[in-house]
């Protein structure tokens, strides 16, 4: 475990009946950095993300956040924000109500909620849209609302599951650089799942390449591109 690793998975194993979703997986995610879990569909990426978030539990191994083993902690106590592929916004709530929902659950005062929502609208560049409903927004705008809601409670870790998969290619490219800039601005440790090699190379500080539940390689985009560790990595990275 590197001293810079804020999130660390140690020898994680997870099976669903006869299917081995994670096989002795070990890797770390540095504090304040963007780490990509990259691999083909069915490789076990989302299972790892869900285990970090407490939505699934490993059969063996340890999940460590900020030096503390959190295996036994419920999802609500892990200090984690989620951004899902399908946004998961409340259809009958406005933008400001969606963003402030978690703060209301925490019984924050109306003044605190109003102040936080205003700040978050500025961070995600959605000022003036606070009274709109999700159906009145573009896909990219809905994803920004989902991001703002996920960080409203100041989580220690942000998990993103294929965050741009439901967005068209042009907007997806714009949101990649936007996500990187915002994560650096707020300084939150972030782990995102993608099967898009270009996306991982463009956005991530560190990439964890996964295939059939096993790690093939961990490294920076440059290291992986210039020195692929296995034939699978070489073939997968240079797929067009």
N, C-alpha and C positions, 0 to 999 in steps of 0.2 A: 504493500500500500504506500503510495506516494504521499508525502506531507501536504501536497497541494490538493489532494483528492478530498472533496467535500462529501461526495456520495461514493460509496464503495460496495461492490457486490463481490462476495467471497465464496467461491465454489458452490454456486447456486445450481440446484437440480430441481426440475419440475416435470411431472408426467401427468397426462390426462388419460387414464386407463392404460392402453398399450403405447400411446403416443408420447415420445420423449420431446417435450417442448424446450427444455433447457438442460444442457449436459455439462456440468462442471464449469459454469460460466463465472469468470472473474475479470472485472475491469473497474476503473474508477472514472469519476467525472470531476474535473477541477472546479473550484469555487469561482463563480462568476463567469464561467465559460459555457459555450454551447457544445454539447456532445451529441453526435448523431449515432443512432442505431440503424445501420444500413444492411439491407439484405433482401432477397426475393420474398414474395408472399409465402407465408407458412414457415418462415425460418425461425420464428420464436421472438421476434422483436417486440411485438405488443405485449406478449406474456411477460417479458422482463419489465416493461414499463408499468404494467398493472401490479406486478409484485412490489416494485418500488413504492407505488402509490397505496398499497395495502388492499387492492381489489382482488388479488390472488395471493396465495401464500406458498412459499417454496417448500418442497419436501425436505430439503436439507440445504445448508449453507447459511450465510449471514448477510443481511442488508444493513449497511452502516451509513448513518448520516451525521456529519459533524462529530465523528468519533464515537457515536452511540449506536449500539445494535438496536434496531427498531422492529425486528420481526414480530414481537408480541404487541406492538402498538396498533390500535385501530386506525383506519384511514384518516379519520377526522382529527387525530392527534399528531399526525406526522408533519404538519406544516408544509403541505404540498398543494400547489395549484395545478389544475388540469385544463388543457385545451384539446377538445376532441375534433375529429375530422368533420362531424356534422354540426359543429358549433354548439349544439345542445342549449340554445337560448330559449327562454320562455316566450312563447308566441304572443301572449296577451299582456306582456310587460313592455314598457318603453325601453329605449336604450339606457336611460339613467336608472330605471328600476332594475333592469337586468344587471347592470354594473354594481349597483348598491345592494343587491340581494343578500350576499354573504355578510355584509356589514350589518344589515337589519337582523339577520339570524344571530349575530354576536351582540345584539342589543345596544349597538352604538347609537348615540344621540342623533337627532335629525340634522343638527348643525355639523356634526362630524361627518355624517354620510354625505351631506351636500358638498362639503369642502373636498372630501376624498374623490367623489364622483367628478367634480369640476376639474381637479388635478389630473385624473385619469383620462378624461375626455381630451385634455390638452396633450397628454403623452401620446395617445393613439390617434391624434389629429381628427377628432370627430366633433369638435365644437360646433354647436348649432344644430346637431342632429339628436339631441338628448330626448326630444319628445316623440321621435319616430318609433315605429314598431319594426320588428325584424323583417316583415314582408315588404317594408318600404326601403330596405337597404340592399345594396349590392352584396355579392358573395364576399368580396374583400372587406367591405364595411362590417359585415356580420362577424367575420373572423377577428377583426379588430375589437369589436365589442366583447367577444368571447375571451380575448387576451386580457382586456382591461378587467373583466370580471374575475379572471383567474388570479390576477396579481393584486386585486383590491384588498385582500387580507394580509398583504405583505408576507407571502409564503417564503419559506427557506429554499424551496426547490420548485421549478416549473417543469411539468411533463406535457409534451405535445405529441399527440398521436396522429401522424399523417396530416398535419395542420393545413396543408394547402391542396390536398388531393381533390377537393370538391370545387376548386376554383380554376377558371380558364387560364391558359398558358401565359398570356400577357400579364394578367394581374398577378399570377403566381410568381413571376420573375420580379415584379415590383415588391411584393410582400416579403420575398426572401431577404432582400437588403434591408427592408424596413424592420423585420424581425431581428436581424443581427444588430442593427443600430439601437433598437429599443432595449434588447437584453443587455447590451453594453452600458446603456444609459442608466438602467435601474440596477445593474450589477447582480442579477439573479442567476443562480446556478440552474442551467436548463438542459434537459435531455429530450431529444425529439426522435421519433420514429419516421423513417422514410424508406421507400424502395427506389427512389430517384437518385441515381449516382451524381448527376449534375447538381442537384439540390444540396446533397451532403457536402460535396466538394466546395460549393460556393458559400455555404452558411456556417459549417461546423469548424470549431477549433480542433476537435478530436473526433475521429470516426472509429466506431466499433463495427466491424463487418461480421455478420452472423449468417451461418448457413446450417440448416438442419439442426438447430438448437445448440450449435457449437460456435465458438469464436474462431474466425479465420485469421484476423489481424486487427490490431489496435494501433492507431498512429494519427499523425496530422495528415491533412489532405495531400500535402507535398510528399510525405514519406510513403504513403500508400500508392500514390500515382507513380512515383519514381522507383520504389522498391517493393512491389507486390510480393507478399510472403508466400503465397501459394498459387497454384494454377487456377483455383477457383477465383481468387481475388483478381488475378490478372485478366481472366476472361470476363468477370462481372464488371469491373471498372471500365473496361474498354468496349463494353456493349454499346451499340448506338441505337 
